[in-house]
Amino acid sequence: ERDLDTLLHMVVTSARLLTGAEAGRVYILDSTKRNLLLRVEQNERVEAVAGQVDPVPLFKGDERDTGNVCAYCAFSGRLVNIGNVYQYTGFDFDDLYRFDELTGYRTRSLVAVPLRSHEDLTLGVLVLINARDPASGKVRPFPPELEEVVVAFASQAAVALDNAELIHRNRQLIEVLDQTNRQLEAENQRLKDRVLAQPRFAIIGRSPA
């Protein structure tokens, strides 16, 4: 778990450095596959405080809920690049507005990329926020030419998650095998004890003909 968090933080840090993003997040699927949970949060303008970022629901009842930009990425597998979240009406940004209100931050530009496994399944979403122009220092939309860079970092994050899941499954398999082996050994010992506990008869002589 610690190694995974470290890797994901490194990916977000590097992605922010190359794109000039003020902030970055990694959401991952929860165990029910119905929500995206915040796993990594970085923001150079405000300190992260637990509870400020809510989980992203993926369903309303049994129906897919693609109103949130992260949910849309998770289901569609597509990158989303938005110049100003306060001027774009295609998604529900209430969670970002609420975060801004609580922290005094001002979210403007955003790029979101799904994290896809080697089986092309969504594992989570990488989000970069507020790209800064290297010359003026002002927040700007993420340039289209940087989208491939963000996708590359999303691939790295996906590999880290994929490997972590593989290790987790292997550990579970080993635990199951160990438990099965212990059960077999215990059963074998019980059989031995049962055999040893049975009375033994020795043949002393032959019966007369």
Protein Blocks (a to p, Z undefined) as FASTA:
>chain_A
ZZmmmmmmmmmmmmmmmnopabdcdddddfkopaccdfbdcdfkbccdehkaccddfbeh
jaccfkbmklmmmmnopacddfblklcckbccklmmmmmmmnopacfbdcddddddfkop
afbdcddehiadfklopacdddfklmmmmmmmmmmmmmmmmmmmmmmmmmmmmmmmmmmm
mmmmmmmmmmmmmmmmpccdddfbdcdZZ
